[in-house]
Amino acid sequence: MKLPAVTPCKPRGSETLPRGIVSSTSDLKLRPLWDSHNTKSSNSTNLLAIPVGIRQKDNVDKIVKKFLSSDFLVMLFHYDGNVDGWRDTEWSDHAIHVSAINQTKWWFAKRFLHPDIVSEYAYIFLWDEDLGVENFHVGRYLSIVKEEGLEISQPALDPNKSEIHHQITERDRKSKVHRRIFREMGGGFTCNENSTSPPCTGLEMSPLLSGGSSCTDGENQLRRITVGLIHIKQDKKAT
Protein backbone atom coordinates (compact mmCIF):
# COMPACT_ATOMS: atom_id res chain seq x y z
CA MET A 1 0.00 0.00 0.00
CA LYS A 2 1.44 3.33 -1.05
CA LEU A 3 1.31 5.94 1.68
CA PRO A 4 0.29 9.49 0.72
CA ALA A 5 3.08 12.03 0.49
CA VAL A 6 3.35 14.29 3.50
CA THR A 7 3.93 17.97 2.83
CA PRO A 8 6.03 19.57 5.60
CA CYS A 9 4.28 22.44 7.33
CA LYS A 10 6.45 25.53 7.69
CA PRO A 11 5.98 27.60 10.84
CA ARG A 12 4.02 30.78 10.28
CA GLY A 13 6.32 33.68 9.53
CA SER A 14 9.05 31.56 7.91
CA GLU A 15 7.80 32.11 4.39
CA THR A 16 10.20 33.46 1.78
CA LEU A 17 10.19 37.24 1.67
CA PRO A 18 8.90 38.87 -1.53
CA ARG A 19 11.51 39.80 -4.11
CA GLY A 20 12.90 43.28 -3.52
CA ILE A 21 12.41 43.32 0.27
CA VAL A 22 16.00 42.30 1.06
CA SER A 23 18.99 43.99 -0.59
CA SER A 24 22.52 42.61 -0.64
CA THR A 25 24.00 46.09 -0.24
CA SER A 26 23.09 49.38 1.42
CA ASP A 27 24.63 52.79 2.06
CA LEU A 28 25.16 55.31 4.86
CA LYS A 29 22.66 57.92 3.74
CA LEU A 30 20.67 59.38 6.63
CA ARG A 31 16.92 59.01 6.19
CA PRO A 32 14.05 60.43 8.28
CA LEU A 33 11.55 58.05 9.83
CA TRP A 34 8.86 59.16 7.39
CA ASP A 35 11.05 58.67 4.30
CA SER A 36 9.55 56.42 1.65
CA HIS A 37 11.86 53.60 0.54
CA ASN A 38 10.39 53.97 -2.93
CA THR A 39 11.59 57.56 -3.17
CA LYS A 40 14.76 57.85 -5.21
CA SER A 41 17.07 60.75 -4.42
CA SER A 42 20.63 61.64 -5.30
CA ASN A 43 23.23 60.09 -3.00
CA SER A 44 26.77 61.17 -2.28
CA THR A 45 29.08 58.99 -4.34
CA ASN A 46 32.10 59.37 -2.03
CA LEU A 47 32.69 58.97 1.70
CA LEU A 48 34.97 60.71 4.21
CA ALA A 49 35.50 58.70 7.42
CA ILE A 50 37.72 60.24 10.07
CA PRO A 51 38.54 59.49 13.74
CA VAL A 52 38.13 62.66 15.80
CA GLY A 53 38.72 64.07 19.26
CA ILE A 54 37.34 67.37 20.49
CA ARG A 55 40.84 68.89 20.76
CA GLN A 56 41.14 68.85 16.97
CA LYS A 57 37.69 70.34 16.41
CA ASP A 58 38.86 73.44 14.51
CA ASN A 59 40.97 71.46 12.06
CA VAL A 60 38.32 68.78 11.56
CA ASP A 61 35.80 71.53 10.81
CA LYS A 62 38.04 72.70 7.95
CA ILE A 63 38.44 69.16 6.62
CA VAL A 64 34.72 68.39 6.72
CA LYS A 65 33.72 71.65 5.01
CA LYS A 66 36.26 70.98 2.25
CA PHE A 67 34.81 67.54 1.54
CA LEU A 68 31.15 68.48 1.94
CA SER A 69 31.61 71.09 -0.78
CA SER A 70 32.68 68.21 -3.06
CA ASP A 71 29.52 66.18 -2.33
CA PHE A 72 30.99 63.74 0.20
CA LEU A 73 29.11 61.92 2.93
CA VAL A 74 30.90 62.41 6.28
CA MET A 75 31.29 59.83 9.05
CA LEU A 76 33.02 60.77 12.33
CA PHE A 77 34.54 58.18 14.68
CA HIS A 78 34.61 59.76 18.16
CA TYR A 79 37.46 58.04 19.99
CA ASP A 80 37.05 60.31 23.05
CA GLY A 81 33.30 59.73 23.36
CA ASN A 82 32.51 63.44 23.03
CA VAL A 83 29.71 63.71 20.47
CA ASP A 84 27.79 66.62 21.99
CA GLY A 85 30.80 68.91 21.62
CA TRP A 86 30.27 68.88 17.84
CA ARG A 87 26.59 69.83 17.85
CA ASP A 88 27.31 73.51 17.25
CA THR A 89 28.99 72.90 13.88
CA GLU A 90 26.79 73.76 10.92
CA TRP A 91 27.22 70.30 9.42
CA SER A 92 26.84 68.09 12.53
CA ASP A 93 23.27 66.98 11.79
CA HIS A 94 24.31 65.91 8.30
CA ALA A 95 27.20 63.72 9.50
CA ILE A 96 27.12 60.20 10.91
CA HIS A 97 28.53 59.96 14.44
CA VAL A 98 29.97 56.74 15.91
CA SER A 99 31.40 56.77 19.44
CA ALA A 100 33.72 54.29 21.19
CA ILE A 101 36.25 55.27 23.85
CA ASN A 102 39.99 54.95 23.09
CA GLN A 103 39.68 53.01 19.83
CA THR A 104 41.88 53.39 16.76
CA LYS A 105 41.03 54.39 13.22
CA TRP A 106 41.34 50.82 11.99
CA TRP A 107 39.22 49.45 14.85
CA PHE A 108 36.39 51.72 13.73
CA ALA A 109 36.96 51.01 10.04
CA LYS A 110 36.86 47.23 10.36
CA ARG A 111 33.58 47.34 12.27
CA PHE A 112 31.65 50.18 10.65
CA LEU A 113 32.88 50.29 7.05
CA HIS A 114 31.52 46.91 6.00
CA PRO A 115 32.13 45.96 2.34
CA ASP A 116 28.39 45.63 1.69
CA ILE A 117 28.03 49.28 2.73
CA VAL A 118 31.10 51.02 1.30
CA SER A 119 30.93 49.21 -2.04
CA GLU A 120 28.23 51.73 -2.94
CA TYR A 121 30.83 54.53 -2.84
CA ALA A 122 33.35 55.24 -5.57
CA TYR A 123 35.99 56.52 -3.13
CA ILE A 124 36.44 56.37 0.64
CA PHE A 125 38.84 58.76 2.36
CA LEU A 126 39.94 57.23 5.68
CA TRP A 127 41.86 60.20 7.01
CA ASP A 128 43.49 61.50 10.17
CA GLU A 129 42.09 64.47 12.06
CA ASP A 130 45.31 66.49 12.00
CA LEU A 131 45.90 66.77 8.25
CA GLY A 132 45.95 70.33 6.93
CA VAL A 133 43.75 70.93 3.89
CA GLU A 134 44.18 74.64 3.15
CA ASN A 135 45.88 73.87 -0.17
CA PHE A 136 44.31 70.46 -0.81
CA HIS A 137 42.00 70.23 -3.84
CA VAL A 138 39.67 67.23 -3.66
CA GLY A 139 38.70 67.29 -7.34
CA ARG A 140 42.27 67.48 -8.58
CA TYR A 141 43.29 64.63 -6.30
CA LEU A 142 40.50 62.36 -7.55
CA SER A 143 41.35 63.17 -11.16
CA ILE A 144 44.92 61.94 -10.58
CA VAL A 145 43.63 58.80 -8.86
CA LYS A 146 41.45 57.99 -11.88
CA GLU A 147 44.20 58.84 -14.36
CA GLU A 148 46.72 56.57 -12.63
CA GLY A 149 44.23 53.77 -11.89
CA LEU A 150 45.00 53.78 -8.16
CA GLU A 151 42.89 51.67 -5.82
CA ILE A 152 44.67 52.82 -2.64
CA SER A 153 46.52 56.12 -2.33
CA GLN A 154 47.27 59.05 -0.07
CA PRO A 155 48.59 62.60 -0.48
CA ALA A 156 52.36 62.78 -0.10
CA LEU A 157 53.55 64.87 2.84
CA ASP A 158 56.16 67.63 2.99
CA PRO A 159 58.85 66.26 5.36
CA ASN A 160 59.80 69.80 6.39
CA LYS A 161 56.26 70.57 7.58
CA SER A 162 54.86 67.24 8.73
CA GLU A 163 56.07 66.05 12.12
CA ILE A 164 54.81 62.49 11.55
CA HIS A 165 55.68 60.82 8.27
CA HIS A 166 57.59 57.93 6.73
CA GLN A 167 60.11 58.07 3.91
CA ILE A 168 57.66 56.53 1.46
CA THR A 169 55.03 59.16 2.34
CA GLU A 170 57.42 62.06 1.64
CA ARG A 171 56.55 64.31 -1.29
CA ASP A 172 58.75 63.96 -4.37
CA ARG A 173 58.61 67.26 -6.22
CA LYS A 174 59.99 65.66 -9.41
CA SER A 175 56.99 63.41 -10.07
CA LYS A 176 53.20 63.36 -9.78
CA VAL A 177 52.88 59.87 -8.28
CA HIS A 178 55.27 57.35 -6.75
CA ARG A 179 54.60 53.77 -5.71
CA ARG A 180 57.86 52.86 -3.99
CA ILE A 181 61.15 54.35 -2.86
CA PHE A 182 64.69 53.49 -3.90
CA ARG A 183 67.26 54.32 -1.23
CA GLU A 184 69.56 53.04 1.49
CA MET A 185 67.57 52.65 4.71
CA GLY A 186 70.48 52.03 7.08
CA GLY A 187 71.76 48.85 8.66
CA GLY A 188 72.59 47.44 5.24
CA PHE A 189 68.91 47.46 4.20
CA THR A 190 68.06 48.86 0.77
CA CYS A 191 64.74 49.64 -0.89
CA ASN A 192 64.91 48.60 -4.56
CA GLU A 193 62.75 47.34 -7.43
CA ASN A 194 62.41 43.94 -5.73
CA SER A 195 61.00 45.32 -2.48
CA THR A 196 57.40 44.25 -1.85
CA SER A 197 56.60 45.50 1.66
CA PRO A 198 56.90 48.55 3.97
CA PRO A 199 58.84 50.73 4.47
CA CYS A 200 59.72 50.53 0.76
CA THR A 201 56.21 50.20 -0.65
CA GLY A 202 52.58 49.74 0.34
CA LEU A 203 52.59 51.96 3.45
CA GLU A 204 49.56 54.23 3.83
CA MET A 205 48.92 56.58 6.78
CA SER A 206 45.81 58.44 5.61
CA PRO A 207 44.52 56.43 2.66
CA LEU A 208 41.97 56.96 -0.05
CA LEU A 209 40.33 53.65 -0.98
CA SER A 210 38.28 52.89 -4.05
CA GLY A 211 34.96 51.20 -3.33
CA GLY A 212 36.17 48.02 -5.03
CA SER A 213 39.62 47.83 -3.43
CA SER A 214 40.40 44.98 -1.09
CA CYS A 215 43.37 43.35 0.59
CA THR A 216 41.79 39.91 0.74
CA ASP A 217 40.28 37.58 -1.80
CA GLY A 218 38.62 34.23 -1.06
CA GLU A 219 40.32 32.46 1.83
CA ASN A 220 42.22 35.55 2.97
CA GLN A 221 44.68 35.34 0.09
CA LEU A 222 46.42 38.62 -0.67
CA ARG A 223 45.27 40.26 -3.89
CA ARG A 224 47.40 42.65 -5.94
CA ILE A 225 46.15 46.22 -5.67
CA THR A 226 47.45 49.41 -7.20
CA VAL A 227 48.92 51.71 -4.56
CA GLY A 228 50.45 55.16 -4.94
CA LEU A 229 51.47 58.41 -3.26
CA ILE A 230 50.18 61.51 -5.02
CA HIS A 231 52.35 64.63 -5.04
CA ILE A 232 49.87 67.44 -4.73
CA LYS A 233 50.51 70.11 -2.13
CA GLN A 234 49.53 68.85 1.32
CA ASP A 235 49.86 71.07 4.37
CA LYS A 236 51.58 70.15 7.57
CA LYS A 237 49.90 68.23 10.32
CA ALA A 238 47.90 70.44 12.63
CA THR A 239 48.95 70.77 16.26
Long-range contacts (C-beta under 8 A, 24 or more apart in sequence): 24-116, 25-116, 25-117, 25-119, 25-120, 26-116, 26-117, 26-120, 27-117, 27-120, 27-121, 28-73, 28-75, 28-96, 28-117, 29-73, 30-94, 30-96, 43-73, 43-120, 44-71, 44-72, 44-73, 44-121, 45-71, 45-121, 45-122, 45-123, 46-70, 46-71, 46-72, 46-73, 46-121, 46-122, 46-123, 46-124, 46-125, 46-142, 47-72, 47-73, 47-74, 47-75, 47-118, 47-121, 47-123, 47-124, 47-125, 48-72, 48-73, 48-74, 48-75, 48-124, 48-125, 48-127, 49-74, 49-75, 49-76, 49-77, 49-108, 49-109, 49-112, 49-113, 49-124, 49-125, 49-126, 49-127, 50-74, 50-75, 50-76, 50-77, 50-125, 50-126, 50-127, 50-128, 50-129, 51-76, 51-77, 51-78, 51-79, 51-103, 51-104, 51-105, 51-108, 51-128, 51-129, 52-76, 52-77, 52-78, 52-79, 52-86, 52-129, 53-78, 53-79, 53-80, 53-82, 53-129, 54-80, 54-82, 54-85, 54-86, 56-129, 56-130, 56-238, 57-85, 57-86, 57-89, 59-129, 59-130, 59-131, 59-132, 59-238, 60-129, 61-89, 62-132, 62-133, 62-134, 63-127, 63-129, 63-131, 63-133, 64-89, 64-91, 64-95, 65-91, 66-133, 66-136, 66-138, 67-125, 67-138, 68-94, 69-138, 70-138, 70-139, 72-125, 72-138, 73-121, 75-112, 77-103, 77-105, 77-108, 77-112, 79-103, 79-104, 79-108, 115-214, 118-209, 118-211, 119-211, 119-212, 120-211, 121-211, 122-210, 122-211, 123-208, 123-209, 123-210, 123-211, 124-208, 124-209, 124-210, 124-211, 125-206, 125-207, 125-208, 125-209, 126-206, 126-207, 126-208, 126-209, 127-206, 128-205, 128-206, 128-237, 129-238, 130-237, 130-238, 130-239, 131-155, 131-206, 131-234, 131-235, 131-237, 131-238, 132-234, 132-235, 132-236, 132-237, 132-238, 133-235, 134-235, 135-233, 135-234, 135-235, 136-232, 136-233, 136-234, 136-235, 137-232, 140-232, 141-208, 141-230, 141-232, 144-176, 144-177, 144-230, 144-232, 145-208, 145-210, 145-230, 148-176, 148-177, 148-226, 148-228, 148-230, 149-226, 150-177, 150-208, 150-210, 150-226, 150-227, 150-228, 150-230, 151-209, 151-210, 151-212, 151-213, 151-225, 151-226, 151-227, 152-204, 152-207, 152-208, 152-209, 152-210, 152-213, 152-225, 152-226, 152-227, 152-228, 153-177, 153-204, 153-207, 153-208, 153-227, 153-228, 153-229, 153-230, 154-204, 154-205, 154-206, 154-207, 154-208, 154-229, 154-230, 155-206, 155-229, 155-230, 155-232, 155-234, 156-229, 156-230, 156-231, 156-232, 156-234, 157-234, 157-236, 157-237, 158-233, 158-234, 158-235, 158-236, 161-235, 161-236, 161-237, 162-234, 162-236, 162-237, 163-236, 163-237, 163-239, 164-205, 164-237, 165-205, 166-198, 166-199, 166-203, 166-205, 167-199, 168-198, 168-199, 168-200, 168-201, 168-203, 168-229, 169-203, 169-204, 169-205, 169-229, 171-229, 171-231, 171-234, 172-229, 172-231, 173-231, 175-231, 176-230, 176-231, 177-228, 177-229, 177-230, 177-231, 178-228, 178-229, 178-231, 179-226, 179-227, 179-228, 179-229, 201-227, 202-227
